Amino acid sequence: MSSFKRDNKEEDDGGNPWQNLEKTSVLQETRMFNETPVNARKCTHILTKILYLLNQGEVLGTREATECFFAMTKLFQSKDVVMRRMVYLGIKELSPIADDVIIVTSSLTKDMTGKEDLYRAPAIRALCSITDSTMLQAVERYMKQCIVDRNAPVSSGALVSSLHLASTAGEVVKRWANEAQEALNSDNIMVQYHGLGLLYHIRKADRLALTKLVYKLTHQNLRSPYATCFLIRIACKIMEEEDASGNAIEESPLFNFVECSLRNKSEMVVYEAAHAMVNLKRTKPRELSTAVSILQLFCGSSKATLRFAAVRTMNKVAMLHPPAVNVCNLDLEGLIADSNRSVATLAITTLLKTGAESSVERLMKQIATFVAEISDEFKLVVVQAIRSLCTKFPRKHAVTMNFLSGMLREEGGLEYKTSIVDTIILIIEENPDAKEAGLGHLCEFIEDCEHTSLAVRILHLLGKEGPYSKCPSRYIRFIYNRVILENATVRAAAVAAIAQFGACCPDLLPNVLVLLNRCQMDCDDEVRDRATYYYSILAQSNVELNKRFIADHEIVSLPLLEKSLNDHLKGPLTERFDLSIVPKSQVVQPEVNDEVMIMNKAAPKIARVNREEVNTEKLLAIPGIHHVGALHKSCPPVQLTESETEYTVSCIKHCFAHHVVFQFDCVNTLSDQLLENVRVDLELPEGFVSRAVIPCAKLPYGDKESTYVIVQFPEDVPSSIATLGATLRFMVKDCDPTTGQPDSDEGYNDEYILEDIEITVADQIQKSKKQNFLAAWESADTEEWVEAEDTFELSSVNSLQDAVNTILKFLGLAPANLSENVPDGAHTHTLLCSGTFRGGVEVLVRSKLAVADGVTMQLTVRSTDMDVAELITSAVG
C-alpha cells in the first residue's frame, strides 16, 4: 500500500493527489491489466483513479467503457483481496455504460458461492448490477441461499441487492419472501433492518398482508434500532391511511406501539417515535406534549446530532402548534450560544416563531450578537424567520426594520442581501406605518449597493411607493444620484422612477422635467430613449396620459405576448396586431419552503407562471377564440361527477370581458368503450347566449380530453350570477379492452347528467393587489368613480377572522395592508381589498366589521361602474 503514501510536501500543501488526472492518460494505463503476472499494487492504483474520475462526473463513451471493462476482467486471475474488491466496484460503475458485461457472470457467480467471505458480498452486489430479469432465474437459487447465509455481510449484501432488483424483476423477487422473513429473525441489526426493508417492498401493494406483518412485528422486540425506526414509519403510514378512512388514530394499536417506543433504550428509536407523533395529522395536545417533552430532554444532550434533531423537529412543530413549544423556550434560549451553528440557528428561528410580542426586542438583542459570527447560509435562515415575525407582529416593525437595516450594512453576498431587501419590501407593502422608515433604509442602502439587480429593484419600489409618501421630494435626490454615479442599467431604472414622481406629484413636475431633460444627454441609448419618452409625455401635463403610460403598472404577460406576435407574423398580415387579446400579467405568489435548513443551490429556480398564462396557450387552439378578447381569469377546476363514476368530468371557467368559456376535462374509465363526439349541453338562463360548442372527437379509455362551450354574458351585469344545468352527451362504441379498437362502426347515443355549474362574483373578479390602497381609496373619491354602501348581519360566521376569510373567498378580491389578519382579542376590524371585474372595471372594497352577538359588516364598494358596485353589494346580501 506504499503507493498511497504522500510525501511531506504534499501533506503540507493539503492538496488532492487526484485533482489533475486526465481521462485519456488513465485509460492508457489500463493496458497494465493485460500484463502477466498481474502487478496488484499498480493495478489497484489505476482502478482507484478510474473510480475517482467516474465519481467526479467524468463521462466515458461506450467504447471506452467496454475496453476498460474487458481489460478489468483480466484481473480475476490474481488472488489479491484488495484488488479483487476494487474490481467489483469497477464492474458496478461500468456496467450501465459498457457492452456485453454479462461475460463476467460466471466469474462473479463463482466468487459469490466460494469460500472466501471477503469476496462473496461485493460479488453479489456486482452480479446484481449486471443481471436483468431474463438472467435472474439462473442465479435465483444462489440469491436465496445468500439471503439466509450465516455471514452477516453476505446476507445483508444479498438483501440490498434484492431490493434493487425488485424495480426491474419484481415478480421474481416476490418469491423470496420466505427467505426475507427468515432474515428478519436474524440477530444482526443490519440484516434485520435490510430484511424488513425487502419484506415491506414485497408486501406494500397488499394492504392486508402489510398490516398483518406490522401488527405481528409490533408485538416482537426487534433487536435492530434501524428496523424499529423503519417499523415506526410504516406504522405511521398505515395510521394515516386508516385516519383517511374515518378511524381514530388514538384508538389504533399501532399508535400505542409508537407511544411505547418513546421509552425505548435506543435514542434513535425514541427520537423517531417523537418525530412521528408530532407529524401525524391529528395528534391531540396530550400526545403532542409527551413528544415535545422528549424533544426538550434531547435539547440538553451532550450529542450535537441529538440537539440538532430535537430543535429541528420543534421548529416544524412551531409552524403549526406554537403553544406546544412554548414550554421549551428556556431550553431553546440556552441553545442560542451552542457551538454548533446549525443548532443555534434553528433555536433562534424557533424562538422567533413561538415568542410573544413582548419578547421581540429581547430576542433581537440576542440575535445581534449571534448573527455576526455565522455564515451567509445561516443568516438567510434567520432573515426568513424575521420575515414571518414581521407578519405575526406588525406593530414591532420599528424594531425589526432597524435590525434588518443593520444587517444590510454588513458584508454579505447577493442572495443574503436580496433576502433582507425582500423582507423590508414585504413590511413596506403590508404595513403603511412602516413605509417611511423602510424607504429611508433602502435609500441609504442603494448609496453603496454593489449589486445591479438589487439597485434596480429598489429604484422600482421607490418609484412606486415614493410619490405617495408624506414628503416625496426627499427621495428624488437619492434616485438622481444613481443617474450620476451608476452603470447604464441602474441609470435607466432611475429615469423610470423619477418619471413616476412627475406623473403622480404635480407639484414636483417642473423639477422632474429639468432632471429628465438632463438625462436626454446620457451616453447610453436606453437611458436617453427612456428620458425622451417620459419627458415628451409629462411635458403635455395631461393627467389621463400620465396615468395610462406611466403611473399604471399593469403589463401584459410577456411569454404570451411573444407567442401572439410570432403567430401574427406567421399569418397573412392583412390585419393590425391587437394587443388587447394578450392577457395582463398577474402577480404569482412565491413558493414558501417550510424546511428552514434546506439550501439547495444545485438546480436553478424555474420561473413560475400564473393560471391564466398556462391556460391561454391551450385556449388559443379553439377556432374563433381571438374574437372574444383577452383572457381575464381562469378559475380552479370544479368536479362535476364523483371520482368513482364511469365518466369523470371537471369544469374550468375561463372568464373574458363579455364571454365565459367552459372547459370540460373528461376521462373515460370504461376499458370496453370508446366515446365519440363528446360534448356538454348547457341549460342557459335568460340573457346568456351560447356562441359555440367545440366537441371532443374521440375519448379512448384512460385518456383526458377536453370539450369547450363559449357563452356570452347577459348585457345586464347583475344577471351574470347564475346556475347552469349540464348534460354530457356522446356516442358509445364497444371496443376491445386490450387494443382499444371499436368492434364495429355502429354505436349508440347516450348521455350523463352532471352537477350544476355556478357562475359567481369571484369567477368574474381577478385579484389585483393595491400596494398603496389608502392612496387609491382617496383618489377614487371623484366623479369617475361611484360608491355603493350597505350594512349586513353575517349570521353564518362566529368570529371576525371567519368573516374576513368568507368575504375574501366569496368576492375573490386581494387583501391589502395585512388586513386579512385579525389581531387576537379584537372586537372591530377593517378589511381592505381590491380587484378587477371583467372588462377592466376596477373595484375597491372597505369592509368594517364588528362583533357583538354576531358579526355586523358595513360594506363600502367603490368602482368605475355602478352596475358592478351594486352587483357586489347585492351578492353579499
N, C-alpha and C positions, 0 to 999 in steps of 0.2 A: 504493500500500500504506500510505498515511498513516493509514488508518482503524484500523490495528492498533497504532499508537503510543499509549503511555500517558503521561500527564503525570508529572512528578517526584513529586508527592504520592502517586500510586498506586503508583509503584515503591517508594517508601519504605515504604508500608504492606505491600507484598508480597502484596496481595490478588488474588483471582481476578476478572477483569472479567466473567466469565460467571455468577458464583455466584447472582445474583439474577434470572436470566432466568425469565420466565413463558411457559408454552407458548402460552397464548391470544394474548398480545401478539406473539410471534414469528410465529405463523400469520397474524395480521392483516398483518404486514409483508410477507408473501409476495405481497400484491397488487401490490407494486412490480415483480414479474416480468412483469406484463402491460403495463407502460409501454413506449412507443416514442419514441425509441430506448432500448435497454437501458442502464441505468447499471451497468456492470460492477463498479465498486468497491463500491457499496452492495449489489448482489445477492450478490456474493461474501461480504460481511459477514453477510448474512442466512442464506446457505447454511451458513456456519460455525456460526452459532447453532443451526440445525436439527440439524446433525450432533452438536454438543455435547450437546444435550438427549437425542438418541437414545442416545448412548454413555453418558450418565449414568443410563440406565434409564427415561427418560420414555416413557410408553406413548401412542401415537397411535391413535385409533379408525380404523376402516376408512374412514369418510367423510372424516375429517380428512386421513388419509394420501393418499387418492385426489385430493382437491382440491389438496393441496400438490404431489403428483406431476405433475398436469396443468399446474399453474402453472409448474413447473420445466421442462417441455418447451418452453415459450415461449423459454427462454434459448438454445436451439440456434441462433437467428438471429444471435447475437453470435459474433465470432471471437476473443474474449479467451481466451487459453490457460489462465490460472489459473482463471477462472470455469468454463470448459468441463470442466476436470478435477474441479472441485468438484461439477458437475452429475452426472458419472459416479458419484462417491461417493454422492451423494444418491439416485440411481436404485438403486444396490446396497442401500442401507439401507432404502428404502421398498418395494422390490419384493415382499418377503414379506407386506406389510400391505395395500398399495393394490390396487384392482381395475383390470383392463384395462391392465396395464402393457405388454402386447405392442405397444401403439400406437407405441412408440419404436423398435421393431425395425429399421425401415428406416433411421432416422437413425443408429443405432449401427452397423449394417452398413456404411453409407456411410463413417463415420469409421474403422471397422476396416480397410477396404480403401483408404482415402485415402492421400495422400502425406505428411500431417503425422504424423511419428513420435510426437510428444508425445501425440497423440490415440489412436493405434492400441491400445497396450497397455491403458490404462484402459477403452477402449471394448469390448475383448474381454471383460474381467472383468465389466463391467456387462451386456453382452449375454448372457453365460452365466448370470448370476444371474436373468434373466427368461425364459430358454429352458427348455422342458420337452422330454421325449423325442419328442413329436409334431412339434415345430418344429425339432428339431436337424438333421434331414436337409436342411433348406433352407439351412443355413449350414455344412454339413459340409465342402464344398469349400473355403470360406474358412478354416475352422479348420485343415485340413491344410496349407494354404499358409502360415498364420501360424506353425505349429509349426516349419517348416523355414526361416522367414524369417531373413535375414542380420542383421537388427537384434535384438540380444540381449534387450532388454526385451520386445519384441513376442513373440519365441519363448518366453521364459520365462513371460510372461503367459498365452499360449495353452496351454502345458503344465500350468500350475497350474489353470487353468480347466477343462481336460480332466479333471484328477484329481477336481475337484469334481463334474463332470457324470457321472463313472463310477458314482456311487452311485445315480443315477436313470436313466441311459441306458447301462448297462454294455455292452450288445451293440453299440451304435453306436461307442462309444469303442474297443472292441477292434479295430475296423477301422483304427485309426490307429497300429497297432503299428509299421509300416514307417517312418512319419514320426518316431515317438518314438525308434526305433533310429538314425535319421539325426541327430536332435538329440543323441543320446548321444555322437556323434563330434565335437561342436562344441568349439571352442577356449575358449569362455566357460565359466567354472567354474559359474555358476548354471544356465545352460542344460543343461549336462551333468548336474548334480545333479537338476534337475527332470525331465529326460528319463529318468533311471534310476528316479525315483520313479513316473512314469507307466508305464514298461515293467514294473516289478515288479508294479504293481497289475493290469495286464492279464494277466500270466502267473502270478500267485501261485496260482491254482486248478489250474494244470497243473504238477504236481511235476517232471515230466521236462523240460519247456521251461524252467522256472525254474532247475533245476540246471545245464542246458546253458548258459544265459545267464551264470550266476555263474562257472562254470568258465572260460568264454571271457573274461570281464572280469578275472578274477584274473591272467591272463597278459598283460593290457594295462597300460600305465602311465597310469592316469586322471589327467588334469590337475587336476581339481577335488578338493580335500581333503574337501569335503562329500560328494561322490559316493563317495569311498573309504571314508569313515566309514559311509555307508549300506550300502555293499557288505559291509563287515565285519559289520554287524548281520545282513544277510541270510545271510551265510556261517555265522554262529554259530547262526542258527535252523535251517538245514539240518543242521548238525553235531549239534544236539540231537535232531533227528528221526532221524538215522542212528544216534545212540547208543541211542535208544529201541528201534531195530530190532536192536541187538546188535553194531553195528560200532564198532570202537575209534576214538575221536576222534583220537588221536595219529597214526594211520595215514592220516588223511584229507588230501588235498592242500589242502583249504580251511584246515586247521589250520596248514599250512606258510605259506599266504598271510597269515594273521593274525599268525603269528610274525615273518614278514618285514616286516610293517607296523610292527613295533617300531623298525625302522631307517629309517622314512620321514623326509623332511626337514621335514614339517609336524608341529608339536607337537600339533595337534588329532588327527591320524591316529594318532600314537604313543600318545596317551592313550586314544583309542578302542580300540586294539588291546590295551593293557594292561588296560583295564576289561573288555573282552570275555573275555580269558583267565582273569581271576580269577573271573568269573561263570559260566564253564562248569561244569556239574555234576561232571564227573570229571577236572578238571585235576590232574595229578600234581605232586608237590612241586618237580620240576625246572623245569617250565613256570611254576609259581606264583612261584618265586623270581626268575625272569627278569622277570616282570611287576612284582613288588614292587620290584626294583632300579630299574626305570624310574620307578616312582612315588616312590621315595626321591630320585631326582635332581630330580624336579619339586618336591619339598618345599623345595629350596633355590633355586627360581626367583625372579626378581625380580617376576614377574607374580602378582598376588594370585589371579587366576582359576585359574592352574595349581596354585598351592599348595592352594587350596580343593578343586579336583577331585581332586588326589592324596590329600590327607588324608581326604576323604570316602570315596573308594574303599577306602583302607586301613582305615577304620572298619568298612566292611562285611566286609572280609576277616577282621578281628579277631574277628568274631562266630563264624566257622566254623573259621578256621585261625589262632589266636593265635600259635603258634610262628613262622609265616611272617613275621609283622610285628615280631617281637622285635628283629630286626636294625636296625629303623628307630627304635628307642626314643630314641636320642640326637638324631636329626633331629626327632622329634616333640616332645621336651622343648624344643628350640630354638624351636619354633613356639608355645609357650605364651605367650610375650611378643609374639606377632605383632600388628601394628597392626590387622589385620582380625580382628574379634572372632568372626566365623564360623569362620575358620581356627583361632583359638586354642581355641574351644570344642570343635571336632572333634578337635583334637590332644589335649586333656586327656581327653576321653571315650575316645579310642582307647588312650591310655596306661593308663587305669583298667581296660581290658579285657585288655591284654597284660602289664601289670606283674606282678611276683612279689609274694608276700605280704610279703616283707621291705621292699619299696619303697612300701608303702601309706602309712606315716607321712610319708615324704618327699614323696609326691605330694600328700597332704592339706595340707602346709605350703605347697606351691606354689599349690594351688587357693585357699587362704585369701586370698592377696594378689590373686589373679586375679578371684575372684567379686565382690568389692566394686565392680568397675569396669564390670560388664556389666549388661544389662537383664534383666528377669524372664524374657523369652523364652529367653535363653541359659542363665540359671540353671536353668530347667526341664530343659534337656538335661543339665546337669551332675548334677542330682539323679537323673535316670534312670540315668546311668552309675554313680553311687554305689550305687543300689539293686541293680544287677547285681553290683557289687563285694561288697556285703554277703552276697549269696547264694554267691558264689565263695569268700570268705574269712570264714566266720562267726566265727572266733576274733579277728578285728580289729574286733569290734563296738564296743568301747570308743572306739577312735579315730574311727570313722565316726559313732557316736552323738553324741560331743562336738562334732564338726564340724557335724552337722545341727542340733543344738540352738542352736549359734551362729548358723546361718543363719535359724532360726526367730525369733530376737530382732531380726533386721534388718527394715527396711521391705520390704514386698512385697505383691502382690495376692493374691486368694483362690486362684487357680489355682496360684501358686507355693507358697503356704503349704500347700495341700492336698497337693501333690506331696511335700513334706517330711514331713508327717504320715503320708501313705501309706507312705513308706519306713520311718519309725520303727515304725509298727504292724506292717509286714512283719517287721522284725527282732525285735520282741517276740513275735510269734506263732510264728516259726520257730526262735528261739534262746532257750531258757529262761534261760540265763545273762545275757541282756541285758534281762530283763523289769523288774527293779527300777530300773535306770538309766533305761530308756526311759519307764516310767510316771512317774518323777520329773521328767524333762524335759517331758513332756506336762502334768503338773500345774502346773509353772511357766508354761507357755505359756498355759493357759486363764485364768490370773490376769489376763492382759492381752490377751485374744483378742477382736478386734472382729468376727469372722465367726461368726454364729449356727450355721450348718451345721457348721462345724469343731468348735465347742464341744460341740454335741450328739453328734457322733461320738466325740469323746474321752471324754465322760462315759459313753457306752455302753461304750466299751472299758474304762474304769476299773471299771464295774460288773461287767464280765465277767471281767477279769483280777485286779482288786484283791483280792477275797476269798481268792484262792489264793496271794497273795504272803506273804513272811515276816512282815510287820507290816501287816496290813490296816487297822488303825485310823488309820495316818498319812494315808491317802487321804481319809478321811471329812471332815476339815477342809476340804480343797480343794473337795470336792464340795458341802458345805453352804454354802460361801462363794458359790457360784453361785446358791443359793436366795435368798440375801440381796441379791445385787448385780445379777443379770442380768434379762433380759426373760422373759416367760412361757414361751416355747418352751424356753429353756435351763433354766428352773426345773423344768419338767415332766420333762425328761431327767434332771436332778439327783435328783429324787424317785425315779425309777425306778432309778437307780444306787445310791442309799442303800438301797433295799429289797433289792437283791441281797446286800449285806453282811449284812443281817438274816437272809436266808434261808440263807446259806451259812456264817455265822460265829455260832454260838450264843452265844459269849462277848460279842459286841457287840450282841446282840438288845435288851437293855434300853435302851441308848443310842440305838439306831436307832428304837425305838418313841417315845422322847421327841422326837426330831427330826421324825418323821412326824406326831406329834400337833401340833407347832407348824405344820407345813405345811398342816394342815387349815383354818387360818385365812387362807390366801392369798387375794388378791383375784381370782385367775383361776380360772375353773371347771375347766379341765383339770387344773391343779396340785392343786386341792382334791380332785377326783374320784380322781386317782391316789393321793394321800396316804391318803384314806379307804379305797380298795380295798386297798392294801398293808397298811395298819395293821390292818384287820379280819382279814386272812389271818394276818399274823405274830403277832397277839395270841393266836391259838389254840395257838401253839407245836406245830404238827403238821408234822413233818418231811416227810411224804409230800405234804401240801397245799402246803407251801412249794416243794417240788421241781416239782410239777405246774404251779402257776400263776405262779411267779416265777422259779425257777432255770433251768428248761428253756427253751432259746432256739428250739426248733423252732416255726415258724409255718406256717400253710397258705399256699398260693400265692394272693396277693391277686387277680390277674386272674381266676383260675378260681373263687375264692370269689364274686366279683361276678357272674360268669356263672351259677354254680349258683344263687345267690339269685334272680336275675332269672327263670331258668327255673322255679324253685319258685313264685314269685309268679304266673307265668302259668298254673300248674296249678290243679287243683281245691282245693288247700289242705286236703285231708282228713287228710294225714299231717304229722307234725312234720319240720322240716328236719334232715337227717342230716349233720352236719359231717364225719363220717368218710369220706364219699365224695370229699372235696376233697383232692387230693394235697398233701403237705408241700412247702414251698418249699426248693429246693436251691441252694447257692451256685454262681453262674455265674462261671467264671474270666474276668477282664477280658482284652480283646484286647491283645496286645503288639505294638506297632509298631516294627519294627526300623529304620525310616527315621528316624534321630535328628534330622534337621534340618527335618522337616515339622511345621509348626504350623498346622493348619487350624482356624480359628475360625468359618468361614462356616456350616457345617452343624451343628446340634446333634446330639449323640450319641443314637442310638436305644437305648432300654433293651433289654438282651439278656435273652432268656428261655432256660430250660433245655429239654432234650429232652422232659421229662415235660409241661411246660406246653404245648408245641407239639402233642403227640400227644393230650392229654386231650380237647381240643375235638373232634377227629376221632372219638375213641372214643365220645364221648357220643352220637353218632348211631346207635350199634349198639343194637338193641332188647334190653332186659333187662340192659344193662351196669351199671346202677346197683346191681344186687343183688350184684355181686362186690366192692364197696367202692372204696376209693381206690387210684389207680394208685401202685405202689411204685417201679417202674423201667421205663424203655424202653431197650432195647438198640440199638446201632447196627445198620443193615441188613446182612444177610448174603446174598450172591448164591447162589442155588440152581441156576443154569444158567450156561452160558458166554455171553459177550456176543454171540457170532456166531450163536446158535441162533435158530430161527424164533419161539420164545416165550421171553421172558426173565422170570424170577421172582426177586424178592428178598424176604427174610423179616425182619420186625421183631418181636421178642419183647417183649410188654408184661406185666410181672410184677405180680400183685396179691397180697394176703395168702394166698389159698388157690387162686388160679386163675392161668393164663397165657393171654393172648390172642395168637394168632399172626396177624399182619397180613401177607398175601401181596400184594405190589405186582406186578401182571402187565402186560406190554406185548406186544401182538401186532405182529410185524414183517412179516407177510404181507399185502400190499395187496389180495389177491384173496380174503381170508377174513374172515368176521365170526364171532366166537366168542360163544356164549350160554351161560347157566347155568354160568359158570366157577367152579370150587371146587377146594379141595385136600383130599384124603382123607389122614389121618394113620394110620400103624400105631403104636398106642399100647402101650407096655409095661404090665406088670401094675401095677395101682394107679392109673394115670391114667384119668380118665373124661372123655369128650367130652360137653360140655354143649350146644353149639350150633355150627352151621355156617351162616355168612351168605354165600351165593354172590354173585357179580357177575352182574347180569342180562345185560349186553352188553359186549363188549370189541372196539370197532372198531380198525381199523388205526392204529397210531401212538399211540393213547391209553393213558394209565396209569390203571388202575383197581385197586381193592383188594377182596379177599375175606378173610373172617375165620373163625377157628376158636377157640372158647372151650373150654379144657380145665381140668379140676380136678386139682390136685396130689394125690398119694397122702398118706394120713394119716401114713405113716412118712416122716419128713424125709429120712433117708439115701437113700431110693428116688427122691428128686426129681431126682437127677442121672441123666440117661438120654439115649438116642439114639433119635430117631423117624424112621421112613421116611415119605416124602411122595410123592404122585402127583397131578399136575394133571389134572383131568377137565373136559371141556367138550363142547359141541355145536358142530360146524363147519357153517357155511353159506357156500357160494360166492357171491361178490358181484362187482359191477362195480368195478374198481380206481379209476375216476375219480370215481364218485358214492358208493361205499361201500354202496349199497343191495343187499340179497340178491337173487339171481336167482329164488329160489322160497322158499316157506315150509318146504320139506323140508330136513333136514340129517342129519348122522350123528354119533354119539358117538365121541369119541376121547380119548386120554389121553397123558400125557407124564411120564416118570419124572424126579423131581427129586433133588437131592442130599439126603443125610440131614441132619436138624436135631438139633443137640446142645443140651441144657439143662445148663448148668454152674453151679458155685457162684457165679461172678462175675455170672451173669444174675440171681441172686436177692438180691444184696447191693448196696445203694445206698451210695455213698461218703458218709460224714458225718465231716468233719474235726474232731477234738478240739483245741481251742486250748490246753487245759490237760490234755494227755494223761497226764502223770505223776500229776496230782491225780486224774484219772478212773481211772487204773490202781490207785491206792492205795484209792480209795473203792469199787472193785469187789471188794475183799477182804472180802466179807460173806457171810452165809448166802443172800442173794437171788441171788448170782452163783455160777456153777460154773466150774471150771477144768479144762482138758484140756491135756496136755503130751506131746510125743513128740520123738524125735530122728531126723533123716533124713540120708542121704548124697545130695547133689544131683549126680548123675553127668552130667547134660546141660549143666551150666554150668562155665565155667573160671575165672571171676573173681567177686569179691564184688558188683560193680556189676551184672553179668549176673544174678546170683542175686536181687538186690533187684528188678530190673526184672521178672523172671519171676514172683516171688511176688506183686507188686502187680497184674500183669496177670491172673494165674491166679485170685486171690482177689477182685479187684475192690474192694479197700479203698483208703482215702485215707491217704497217709503223713502223719506228724506230726513236728514239730520238725526239719525238714530231714533226716530220717533216710533219705530216698530217695537222698541224695548220699553216696557213699562217698569218704572222703579218699584222696588219692593215697598209695600205698605202705602202706595199712593191711592188716593180716593178720586183724583181727577187726572186727566191726561189729554194731550192734544196730538193727534195723528196727522202728519203732513205727508201727502203722496201726490204723485203726478203720473201722467201717461199721455199717449196719443191715440185718439179714436181714429178708426179707418177714415181715409180721406185727408189725413193730416190735420185733424182738429185737435188742438192742444187742450188738455184737461188738467186743472189743479184742484185738489180736494183738501179741505181742512175739516177734520172731524174732532169736535170737542166732546170728550167722554166723561161721565161722572157716574159713580156707583153709590147706590143707597140700598133700597130693597132689591133693585135690579140695576141694569145699566141703561143710562139715558144718553142719547147721542144727538148733538146738534151738527148737522152735516151742511157744509157750505161748499158749493161747486162753482168754480169759475172756468168758463170755456169760451172759445171763439164762435160757438154755435149754440143757440138757445135750445134747439131740439135735443142736442147731446146732453146739455146740462140737466134738462128735465128728465131725459131717459135715465140718467144715473140716479137722480133722487127718487124717481118713481120705482126703479128696480129695487132699491134698498127697502122702500116701503112695502 
